[in-house]
Amino acid sequence: MKRPQRLANRLAAVSAVQLLLVTGGFSLLSYSLGRRSGLELSEVYRQNASVVDLSIRLSSKLSYPIWINELNRNWLKADPERERDFGALAERFWNQMKVFPVDYINIGKADGSFVGLERTAEGDLLLNEDTVRSGRGSMAVYAMNPNGRPGALLERIPGMTATHEEAWYVDTAKAGKPSWSSIYAWEDQPEVFSISYNAPLFGPDRTLKGVVGVDMVLSHLSTWLQGVWKEREGIAVIVEPNGDLVACSLPELTLAQKQGTVQRSNLRNLRNPLIQQLSQAFAAAGHQSSGPSSPQRVRVDGKAYTLQASPWGEEEGLNWTLLTALATGPTSAAAERSSVLALLAAAAALAGAVVLISRQIRALLDPLNQLESASRQLGEALAAPNPAPGEGLHFTSGLSGSAGEELLALDGAISELVERYNTLTANLREAQEGERFRDAQTLALLKDKLRSSLQAAAVAHEINQPLSVLLLNSQLLLERSKKPGSPELPEAWQAQLQSIRQEADRVVLTIETMRALLRNVQTDHLRLDLREIAQSALLYARSGGRVSRLTVESSALDHQQQPAWIDGDAVQIQIAIVNLLRNAAEALSDGAASDPWISLSLSAEGDQWCLSVDDNGPGLPPALLDDTPLQTTKSSGSGLGLFVVRTTMENHHGTLRCGRSAQGGASLQLLFPAKPGPGSTDQALPTTGD
């Protein structure tokens, strides 16, 4: 027969497989994510390098107008007569256009005369002139010969303004210093937009004589940007703060036709999906502090791009932003796919581990359920009120050999226990038959004794009520007659009162004899810790009745660290404490107290331990505060509760003390003689203050 496998070995094997699945899957995921993170960092560096390269090239590109303007201004300042030599000006501008990659070099005089050299989209150079020699009031356009001389007149543009109202002139005159103009459309070619760097020319008296400038055409700047960005997959855009495009690596997007006129494009109006992503990045960067925004990864048309917005031009006096979208490299894309696959593998490993756990749990629970069902049937048989004589218990779980060695061992142990139980019950049944007769005799004696005790208690209670009144009234009369100023009773009356007291004492003695019948149960007094007994009684009282609906303050009892050793019967003392707690709860049950309060505390008084139950109820009547109450203060009470307390204290050589609590209610105190702790003559005796 095949030996059953141990559950511990099965659990260890399954746990090892689960651990391998989970750790392997998540190790693969961690490696993949780490690799992806490293490659993403590499992509950020690549993006930053591209932005830095573009920024350097743009600075170099826009430095040419500044250099040319500075050269021309110094050239004119060296010889002011050169301002009127339009031929020399045109030749100088032609030479500069041959050397520098700019689109327009010009000079405008305060009297309205103008000379400018233009580079067309095809690369040809044209001379634009509005001078005395070309005829004032119109713009004459000449083709430039290879030797730098004006050639044939190509066209004459009439209707030009007598004064220069374009931004290159107006902005410079207003600034009064070399600066970049705002982007503007040419007066003679409204479809051309440019930005120019200009410098004012002043006479000796600081009067404005004219302006020299160099233009960069936006369409040409976009073509330059396209060439810079051509080796990179993605888009680069230069925009102004309002979102208008300055240049774009897709030149066709820089300008747009609207209602028959050419206008500058704005990021918000372009429908290119990647441009729209750049527009969102630009809007987000506008709410951040100065400096490049953090690169962000987006996916457009199934391809991942890294976006970044970088402010540019502060040193040049321009407020532009470089927006770049760079496609991620193939290695980074592969790492992203690997991360997804690793995540799926980790999820599959986790799912496999869950399946293994579920199967293992079912493999354990099925035999356990069989054992539970068989055990429940055994319990029902044990709970049967009248089992058939001579009929033993039976236990059969029906476990298979695959249940596990430990569960099969448990099944065998239960079966053996049932067999021994059957043997034991058979032996006990035989012994019970012999003891049954003796138990019947003992039960009859106990019934007689209980009947006598109850009768004695009832008689004692009935006699005690009028006797208490008799003793109290006779005592009050004797004490009042002895007080100063009170009428003195005749000696005969006093003698009669003394006789009443003596006869009442005899009745008390008789009652005590009858009470002895009720207490005719011998108990062994043991060394007890009164603190533990009080805590047990409080726990019992809280378990039900009116005490359970009130809060009993017991912090003083709970914080008592010193044992309170006494000699006594734990059951009798617990019953007495429970009676006091219930009496206090009943006194508070009428709702007279707005905030019901009961306190249970333990303290030392000399060589005694004092257990106090206080409340804020109506309290005891004044007539009962000088002595132990022997009757109830409730209309429906019997007084037996306090009777039990008093009897208990007498059995333990203690005292029941009544009074008023600090809250104005009743205060009932149980005083027990203190005893040393076990094994010592003076250990744990109560300690008091000075």
For each residue, the residues with C-beta under 8 A, 3 or more apart:
1: 401
2: 401
3: 405
4: 401 402 403 404 405 408
5: 9 10 402 404 405
6: 9 10 404 405 406
7: 10 11 364 404 405 406 407
8: 11 12 406
9: 5 6 12 13
10: 5 6 7 13 14 360 363 404
11: 7 8 14 15 360
12: 8 9 15 16
13: 9 10 16 17
14: 10 11 17 18 356 357 360
15: 11 12 18 19
16: 12 13 19 20
17: 13 14 20 21 353 356
18: 14 15 21 22 353 356 357
19: 15 16 22 23
20: 16 17 23 24
21: 17 18 24 25 349 350 352 353 356
22: 18 19 25 26 349 350 353
23: 19 20 26 27
24: 20 21 27 28 349
25: 21 22 28 29 345 346 347 348 349 350
26: 22 23 29 30 346 349
27: 23 24 30 31
28: 24 25 31 32 342 345 346
29: 25 26 32 33 339 342 343 345 346
30: 26 27 33 34
31: 27 28 34 35 342
32: 28 29 35 36 335 338 339 341 342 343
33: 29 30 36 37 339 342
34: 30 31 37 38
35: 31 32 38 39 335 338 339
36: 32 33 39 40 332 335 336 338 339
37: 33 34 40 41
38: 34 35 41 42
39: 35 36 42 43 329 331 332 335
40: 36 37 43 44 297 332
41: 37 38 44 45
42: 38 39 45 46 332
43: 39 40 46 47 295 306 326 328 329 332
44: 40 41 47 48 295 306
45: 41 42 48 49
46: 42 43 49 50 306 326 329
47: 43 44 50 51 295 306 308 324 326
48: 44 45 51 52 292 295 308
49: 45 46 52 53
50: 46 47 53 54 232 324 326
51: 47 48 54 55 292 308 310 322 324
52: 48 49 55 56
53: 49 50 56 57 228
54: 50 51 57 58 225 228 229 236 322 324
55: 51 52 58 59 310 312 322
56: 52 53 59 60
57: 53 54 60 61 228
58: 54 55 61 62 238 312 322
59: 55 56 62 63 316
60: 56 57 63 64
61: 57 58 64 101 216 221 224
62: 58 59 65 66 197 216 316 318
63: 59 60 66 67
64: 60 61 67 68 100 101 102 214
65: 62 68 69 102 196 197 213 214 215 216
66: 62 63 69 70 178 197
67: 63 64 70 71 100
68: 64 65 71 72 96 100 102 105 214
69: 65 66 72 73 178 197 198 199 212 213 214
70: 66 67 73 74 178 199
71: 67 68 74 75 96
72: 68 69 75 76 92 96 105 107 199 212
73: 69 70 76 77 178 199 201 212
74: 70 71 77 78
75: 71 72 78 79 82 92
76: 72 73 79 80 82 83 201 212
77: 73 74 80
78: 74 75 82
79: 75 76 82
80: 76 77 83
81: 84 85
82: 75 76 78 79 85 88 89
83: 76 80 89 107 109 201 209 210
84: 81
85: 81 82 88 89
86: 89 90 113 115 129 131 133
87: 90 91
88: 82 85 91 92
89: 82 83 85 86 92 93 107 115
90: 86 87 93 94 115 117 127 129 144 148 150
91: 87 88 94 95 148 149
92: 72 75 88 89 95 96
93: 89 90 96 97 105 106 115 116 117
94: 90 91 97 98 117 125 127 144 148
95: 91 92 98 99 148
96: 68 71 72 92 93 99 100 102 105
97: 93 94 100 102 105 117 119 125
98: 94 95
99: 95 96
100: 64 67 68 96 97
101: 61 64 224
102: 64 65 68 96 97 105 119 214 215 216
103: 118 119 194 215 216 217 220
104: 116 117 118 119 194 196 213 214 215 217
105: 68 72 93 96 97 102 116 117 213 214 215
106: 93 114 115 116 117 128 168 212 213 214 215
107: 72 83 89 114 115 116 210 211 212 213
108: 112 113 114 164 168 169 210 211 213
109: 83 112 113 114 209 210
110: 207 208 209 210
111:
112: 108 109 130 136 162 163 164
113: 86 108 109 130 131 132 136
114: 106 107 108 109 128 129 130 131 139 164
115: 86 89 90 93 106 107 127 128 129 130 131
116: 93 104 105 106 107 127 128 129
117: 90 93 94 97 104 105 106 125 126 127 128 144
118: 103 104 125 126 127 128
119: 97 102 103 104 123 124 125 220
120: 123 124 125 126
121: 219 220
122:
123: 119 120
124: 119 120 143 144
125: 94 97 117 118 119 120 144
126: 117 118 120 141 142 143 144 154
127: 90 94 115 116 117 118 141 142 143 144 150
128: 106 114 115 116 117 118 139 140 141 188
129: 86 90 114 115 116 133 134 139 140 142 150
130: 112 113 114 115 134 136 137 138 139 140 160
131: 86 113 114 115 134 136
132: 113 135 136
133: 86 129
134: 129 130 131 140
135: 132 138 140 156
136: 112 113 130 131 132
137: 130 158 160 162
138: 130 135 156 157 158 159 160
139: 114 128 129 130 156 157 160 188
140: 128 129 130 134 135 153 156 157
141: 126 127 128 153 154 155 156 157
142: 126 127 129 150 151 152 153 154
143: 124 126 127 150 151 152 154
144: 90 94 117 124 125 126 127 148 149 150 151
145: 148 149 150 151
146:
147:
148: 90 91 94 95 144 145
149: 91 144 145
150: 90 127 129 142 143 144 145
151: 142 143 144 145
152: 142 143
153: 140 141 142 156
154: 126 141 142 143
155: 141
156: 135 138 139 140 141 153
157: 138 139 140 141 160 188
158: 137 138
159: 138
160: 130 137 138 139 157 187 188
161: 164 165 187
162: 112 137
163: 112
164: 108 112 114 161 168 169 170 211
165: 161 169 170 187
166: 169 170 184 186 187
167: 170 171 181 182 183 184 196
168: 106 108 164 171 172 181 184 196 198 211 213 215
169: 108 164 165 166 172 173 198 211 213
170: 164 165 166 167 173 174
171: 167 168 174 175 179 181 182 198
172: 168 169 175 178 179 181 198 199 200 211 213
173: 169 170 176 200 208 211
174: 170 171
175: 171 172 179 200
176: 173 200
177: 199 200
178: 66 69 70 73 172 197 198 199 200
179: 171 172 175 197 198 317
180: 195 196 197 198 316 317 318
181: 167 168 171 172 184 195 196 197 198 213
182: 167 171 195
183: 167 193 194 195 218 240 244 246 264
184: 166 167 168 181 193 194 195
185: 189 190 191 192 193 262
186: 166 189 190 192 193 194
187: 160 161 165 166 190
188: 128 139 157 160
189: 185 186 192
190: 185 186 187 261 262
191: 185 255 262
192: 185 186 189 217 219
193: 183 184 185 186 217 218 219 255 262 264
194: 103 104 183 184 186 215 216 217 218
195: 180 181 182 183 184 215 216 218 246
196: 65 104 167 168 180 181 213 214 215 216
197: 62 65 66 69 178 179 180 181 213 214
198: 69 168 169 171 172 178 179 180 181 211 212 213 214
199: 69 70 72 73 172 177 178 211 212 213
200: 172 173 175 176 177 178 208 210 211
201: 73 76 83 208 209 210 211 212
202: 206 207 208 209
203: 206 207 208 209
204:
205:
206: 202 203
207: 110 202 203
208: 110 173 200 201 202 203 211
209: 83 109 110 201 202 203
210: 83 107 108 109 110 200 201
211: 107 108 164 168 169 172 173 198 199 200 201 208
212: 69 72 73 76 106 107 198 199 201
213: 65 69 104 105 106 107 108 168 169 172 181 196 197 198 199
214: 64 65 68 69 102 104 105 106 196 197 198
215: 65 102 103 104 105 106 168 194 195 196
216: 61 62 65 102 103 194 195 196 220 221
217: 103 104 192 193 194 220 221
218: 183 193 194 195 221 222 245 246 247 254 255 264
219: 121 192 193 222 223 251 254 255
220: 103 119 121 216 217 223 224
221: 61 216 217 218 224 225 238 246 247
222: 218 219 225 226 247 248 249 250 251 254
223: 219 220 226 227 251
224: 61 101 220 221 227 228 247
225: 54 221 222 228 229 236 238 247 248 249 251
226: 222 223 229 230 249 250 251
227: 223 224 230
228: 53 54 57 224 225 236 249
229: 54 225 226 232 234 235 236 249
230: 226 227 249
231:
232: 50 229 236 326 327
233: 326 327
234: 229 274 305 324 325 326 327
235: 229 248 249 250 272 274 275 278 323 324 325
236: 54 225 228 229 232 248 249 322 323 324 325
237: 245 247 248 249 267 275 278 322 323 324
238: 58 221 225 245 246 247 248 312 320 321 322 323
239: 243 244 245 246 267 282 320 321 323
240: 183 243 244 246 319 320 321
241: 286 319 321
242: 266
243: 239 240 266 267 268 279 282
244: 183 239 240 264 265 266
245: 218 237 238 239 248 253 254 264 265 266 267
246: 183 195 218 221 238 239 240 254 320
247: 218 221 222 224 225 237 238 254
248: 222 225 235 236 237 238 245 251 253 254 265
249: 222 225 226 228 229 230 235 236 237
250: 222 226 235 253 272
251: 219 222 223 225 226 248 254
252:
253: 245 248 250 256 265 270 272 275
254: 218 219 222 245 246 247 248 251 264 265
255: 191 193 218 219 262 263 264 265
256: 253 262 263 264 265 269
257: 260 261 262 263
258: 261 263
259:
260: 257
261: 190 257 258
262: 185 190 191 193 255 256 257
263: 255 256 257 258
264: 183 193 218 244 245 254 255 256
265: 244 245 248 253 254 255 256 269 270
266: 242 243 244 245 269 270
267: 237 239 243 245 270 275 278 279 282 323
268: 243 279
269: 256 265 266
270: 253 265 266 267 275 276 279
271: 275 276
272: 235 250 253 275 276
273: 276 277 300 301
274: 234 235 277 278 300 305 325
275: 235 237 253 267 270 271 272 278 279
276: 270 271 272 273 279 280
277: 273 274 280 281 298 300 305 307 325
278: 235 237 267 274 275 281 282 307 309 323 325
279: 243 267 268 270 275 276 282 283
280: 276 277 283 284
281: 277 278 284 285 293 296 307 308 309 323
282: 239 243 267 278 279 285 286 309 321 323
283: 279 280 286 287
284: 280 281 287 288 293 309
285: 281 282 288 293 309 321
286: 241 282 283
287: 283 284
288: 284 285 291 293
289:
290: 311
291: 288 311
292: 48 51 308 309 310 311
293: 281 284 285 288 296 308 309 310
294: 308
295: 43 44 47 48 306 307 308
296: 281 293 306 307 308
297: 40 304 305 306 307 328
298: 277 304 305 307 325
299: 302 303 304 305
300: 273 274 277 303 305
301: 273
302: 299
303: 299 300 327 328 333
304: 297 298 299 327 328 332 333 336
305: 234 274 277 297 298 299 300 325 326 327 328
306: 43 44 46 47 295 296 297 325 326 328
307: 277 278 281 295 296 297 298 323 324 325
308: 47 48 51 281 292 293 294 295 296 323 324
309: 278 281 282 284 285 292 293 321 322 323
310: 51 55 292 293 321 322 324
311: 290 291 292 314 319 320 321 322
312: 55 58 238 318 320 321 322
313: 316 317 318 319 320
314: 311 317 318 319
315:
316: 59 62 180 313
317: 179 180 313 314
318: 62 180 312 313 314
319: 240 241 311 313 314
320: 238 239 240 246 311 312 313
321: 238 239 240 241 282 285 309 310 311 312
322: 51 54 55 58 236 237 238 309 310 311 312
323: 235 236 237 238 239 267 278 281 282 307 308 309
324: 47 50 51 54 234 235 236 237 307 308 310
325: 234 235 236 274 277 278 298 305 306 307
326: 43 46 47 50 232 233 234 305 306
327: 232 233 234 303 304 305
328: 43 297 303 304 305 306 332 333 336
329: 39 43 46 332 333
330: 333 334
331: 39 334 335
332: 36 39 40 42 43 304 328 329 335 336
333: 303 304 328 329 330 336 337
334: 330 331 337 338
335: 32 35 36 39 331 332 338 339
336: 36 304 328 332 333 339 340
337: 333 334 340 341
338: 32 35 36 334 335 341 342
339: 29 32 33 35 36 335 336 342 343
340: 336 337 343 344
341: 32 337 338 344 345
342: 28 29 31 32 33 338 339 345 346
343: 29 32 339 340 346 347
344: 340 341 347 348
345: 25 28 29 341 342 348 349
346: 25 26 28 29 342 343 349 350
347: 25 343 344 350 351
348: 25 344 345 351 352
349: 21 22 24 25 26 345 346 352 353
350: 21 22 25 346 347 353 354
351: 347 348 354 355
352: 21 348 349 355 356
353: 17 18 21 22 349 350 356 357
354: 350 351 357 358
355: 351 352 358 359
356: 14 17 18 21 352 353 359 360
357: 14 18 353 354 360 361
358: 354 355 361 362
359: 355 356 362 363
360: 10 11 14 356 357 363 364
361: 357 358 364 365
362: 358 359 365 366
363: 10 359 360 366 367
364: 7 360 361 367 368 404
365: 361 362 368 369
366: 362 363 369 370
367: 363 364 370 371 397 399 400 403 404 407
368: 364 365 371 372 407
369: 365 366 372 373
370: 366 367 373 374 397 398 399 403
371: 367 368 374 375 397 399 407 410 411 414
372: 368 369 375 376
373: 369 370 376 377 397
374: 370 371 377 378 395 396 397 398 414
375: 371 372 378 379 395 414
376: 372 373 379 380
377: 373 374 380 381
378: 374 375 381 382 393 395 414 418
379: 375 376 382 383
380: 376 377 383 384
381: 377 378 384 387 393 394
382: 378 379 393
383: 379 380
384: 380 381 387
385:
386:
387: 381 384 391
388: 391
389: 429
390: 426
391: 387 388
392: 418 422 425 426
393: 378 381 382 418 421 422
394: 381 418
395: 374 375 378 414 415 418
396: 374
397: 367 370 371 373 374 411 414
398: 370 374
399: 367 370 371 403 407 408 411
400: 367 403
401: 1 2 4 408
402: 4 5
403: 4 367 370 399 400 407 408 411
404: 4 5 6 7 10 364 367 407 408
405: 3 4 5 6 7 408 409
406: 6 7 8 409 410
407: 7 367 368 371 399 403 404 410 411
408: 4 399 401 403 404 405 411 412
409: 405 406 412 413
410: 371 406 407 413 414
411: 371 397 399 403 407 408 414 415
412: 408 409 415 416
413: 409 410 416 417
414: 371 374 375 378 395 397 410 411 417 418
415: 395 411 412 418 419
416: 412 413 419 420
417: 413 414 420 421
418: 378 392 393 394 395 414 415 421 422
419: 415 416 422 423
420: 416 417 423 424
421: 393 417 418 424 425
422: 392 393 418 419 425 426
423: 419 420 426 427
424: 420 421 427 428
425: 392 421 422 428 429
426: 390 392 422 423 429 430
427: 423 424 430 431
428: 424 425 431 432
429: 389 425 426 432 433
430: 426 427 433 434
431: 427 428 434 435
432: 428 429 435 436
433: 429 430 436
434: 430 431 437 438
435: 431 432 438 439
436: 432 433 439 440
437: 434 440 441
438: 434 435 441 442
439: 435 436 442 443
440: 436 437 443 444
441: 437 438 444 445
442: 438 439 445 446
443: 439 440 446 447
444: 440 441 447 448
445: 441 442 448 449
446: 442 443 449 450
447: 443 444 450 451
448: 444 445 451 452
449: 445 446 452 453 520
450: 446 447 453 454
451: 447 448 454 455
452: 448 449 455 456 517
453: 449 450 456 457 517 518 520
454: 450 451 457 458 518
455: 451 452 458 459 517
456: 452 453 459 460 514 515 516 517 518
457: 453 454 460 461 514 515 517 518
458: 454 455 461 462
459: 455 456 462 463 514
460: 456 457 463 464 511 514 515 518
461: 457 458 464 465 638 639 640 643
462: 458 459 465
463: 459 460 466 467 507 510 511
464: 460 461 467 468 511 630 631 639 643
465: 461 462 468 469 631 639
466: 463 469 470
467: 463 464 470 471 504 507 508 511
468: 464 465 471 472 630 631
469: 465 466 472 473
470: 466 467 473 474 500 504
471: 467 468 474 475 501 504 508
472: 468 469 475 476 623
473: 469 470 476 477
474: 470 471 477 478 497 500 501 504
475: 471 472 478 479 501
476: 472 473 479 480
477: 473 474 480 481 489 497
478: 474 475 481 482 494 497 498 501
479: 475 476 482 483
480: 476 477 483 486
481: 477 478 486 487 488 489 494
482: 478 479 486
483: 479 480 486
484:
485:
486: 480 481 482 483
487: 481
488: 481
489: 477 481 493 494 497
490: 493 494
491: 494 495
492: 495 496
493: 489 490 496 497
494: 478 481 489 490 491 497 498
495: 491 492 498 499
496: 492 493 499 500
497: 474 477 478 489 493 494 500 501
498: 478 494 495 501 502
499: 495 496 502 503
500: 470 474 496 497 503 504
501: 471 474 475 478 497 498 504 505
502: 498 499 505 506
503: 499 500 506 507
504: 467 470 471 474 500 501 507 508
505: 501 502 508 509
506: 502 503 509 510
507: 463 467 503 504 510 511
508: 467 471 504 505 511 512
509: 505 506 512 513
510: 463 506 507 513 514
511: 460 463 464 467 507 508 514 515
512: 508 509 515 516
513: 509 510 516 517
514: 456 457 459 460 510 511 517 518
515: 456 457 460 511 512 518 519 647
516: 456 512 513 519 520
517: 452 453 455 456 457 513 514 520
518: 453 454 456 457 460 514 515 647
519: 515 516 647 651
520: 449 453 516 517
521:
522:
523: 569 572 651
524: 569
525: 567 568 569 652
526: 567 568 569 570
527: 565 566 567 675 677 678
528: 532 533 565 566 567 568 570 573
529: 532 533 563 564 565
530: 533 534 564 565 566 573 602 609 611 672
531: 534 535 557 560 563 564 602
532: 528 529 535 536
533: 528 529 530 536 537 570 573 574 577
534: 530 531 537 538 557 577 600 602 611
535: 531 532 538 539 554 557 558
536: 532 533 539 540 570 574
537: 533 534 540 541 573 574 577 578 581
538: 534 535 541 542 552 554 557 577 581 600
539: 535 536 542 543
540: 536 537 543 574 578
541: 537 538 545 547 548 552 577 578 581 582
542: 538 539 547 548 552
543: 539 540 548
544: 547 548
545: 541 548 582 585
546: 549 550 582 585 586 588 589
547: 541 542 544 550 552 581 582 585 598
548: 541 542 543 544 545
549: 546 585
550: 546 547 585 588 596 598
551: 596 597 598
552: 538 541 542 547 581 598 599 600
553: 556 597 598 599 600
554: 535 538 557 558 599 600 601
555: 558 559
556: 553 559 560 599 601 602 603
557: 531 534 535 538 554 560 600 601 602
558: 535 554 555
559: 555 556
560: 531 556 557 564 602
561:
562: 684 686 687
563: 529 531 677 684
564: 529 530 531 560 602 604 609 674 684 686
565: 527 528 529 530 674 675 676 677 678 683 684 685
566: 527 528 530 609 652 672 673 674 675
567: 525 526 527 528 652 673 675
568: 525 526 528 572 573 651 652 672
569: 523 524 525 526 572 573 651 652
570: 526 528 533 536 573 574
571: 574 575
572: 523 568 569 575 576 648 651 652
573: 528 530 533 537 568 569 570 576 577 648 652
574: 533 536 537 540 570 571 577 578
575: 571 572 578 579 644 648
576: 572 573 579 580 644 645 648 649 670
577: 533 534 537 538 541 573 574 580 581 600 611 613 670
578: 537 540 541 574 575 581 582
579: 575 576 582 583 641 642 644 645
580: 576 577 583 584 613 641 645 668 670
581: 537 538 541 547 552 577 578 584 585 598 600 613
582: 541 545 546 547 578 579 585 586 641
583: 579 580 586 587 641 642 668
584: 580 581 587 588 598 613 614 615 617 665 666
585: 545 546 547 549 550 581 582 588 589 598
586: 546 582 583 589 634
587: 583 584 590 615 617 618 633 665 666
588: 546 550 584 585 592 593 596 598 615 616 617
589: 546 585 586
590: 587
591:
592: 588 617 618
593: 588 596 597 616 617 665
594:
595: 616
596: 550 551 588 593 615 616 617
597: 551 553 593 615 616 663 665
598: 547 550 551 552 553 581 584 585 588 613 614 615
599: 552 553 554 556 612 613 614 615 661
600: 534 538 552 553 554 557 577 581 611 612 613
601: 554 556 557 611 612 614
602: 530 531 534 556 557 560 564 609 610 611 612
603: 556 609 610 612
604: 564 608 609 610 674 686 687 688
605: 608 609 610 671 686 688
606: 686 688
607: 673 674 685 686
608: 604 605 654 671 672 673 674 686
609: 530 564 566 602 603 604 605 671 672 674 686
610: 602 603 604 605 669 670 671
611: 530 534 577 600 601 602 669 670 671 672
612: 599 600 601 602 603 667 668 669 670
613: 577 580 581 584 598 599 600 667 668 669
614: 584 598 599 601 661 662 663 665 666 667 668
615: 584 587 588 596 597 598 599 661 663 665 666
616: 588 593 595 596 597 661 663 664 665
617: 584 587 588 592 593 596 665 666
618: 587 592 665
619: 660 661 664 665 666
620: 624 625 629 633 658 660 666
621: 624 625 633
622: 625
623: 472 626
624: 620 621 627 629 633 658
625: 620 621 622 658 659 660
626: 623
627: 624 658
628: 642 646 656 657 658
629: 620 624 632 633 639 642 658
630: 464 468 639 642 643 646
631: 464 465 468 639
632: 629 637 638 639 641 642
633: 587 620 621 624 629 637
634: 586 637
635:
636:
637: 632 633 634 641
638: 461 632 641
639: 461 464 465 629 630 631 632 642 643
640: 461 643 644
641: 579 580 582 583 632 637 638 644 645
642: 579 583 628 629 630 632 639 645 646 656
643: 461 464 630 639 640 646 647
644: 575 576 579 640 641 647 648
645: 576 579 580 641 642 648 649 656 668 670
646: 628 630 642 643 649 650 656
647: 515 518 519 643 644 650 651
648: 572 573 575 576 644 645 651 652
649: 576 645 646 652 654 655 656 670 671
650: 646 647 653 654
651: 519 523 568 569 572 647 648
652: 525 566 567 568 569 572 573 648 649 672 673
653: 650 673
654: 608 649 650 670 671 672 673
655: 649 670 671
656: 628 642 645 646 649 668 669 670 671
657: 628 668 669 670 671
658: 620 624 625 627 628 629 666 667 668 669
659: 625 666 667 669
660: 619 620 625 664 665 666 667
661: 599 614 615 616 619 664 665 666 667
662: 614
663: 597 614 615 616
664: 616 619 660 661
665: 584 587 593 597 614 615 616 617 618 619 660 661
666: 584 587 614 615 617 619 620 658 659 660 661
667: 612 613 614 658 659 660 661
668: 580 583 612 613 614 645 656 657 658
669: 610 611 612 613 656 657 658 659
670: 576 577 580 610 611 612 645 649 654 655 656 657
671: 605 608 609 610 611 649 654 655 656 657
672: 530 566 568 608 609 611 652 654
673: 566 567 607 608 652 653 654
674: 564 565 566 604 607 608 609 685 686
675: 527 565 566 567 685
676: 565 680 681 682 683 684 685
677: 527 563 565 680 683 684
678: 527 565 683
679: 683
680: 676 677 683 684
681: 676
682: 676 685
683: 565 676 677 678 679 680
684: 562 563 564 565 676 677 680
685: 565 607 674 675 676 682
686: 562 564 604 605 606 607 608 609 674
687: 562 604
688: 604 605 606
689:
690:
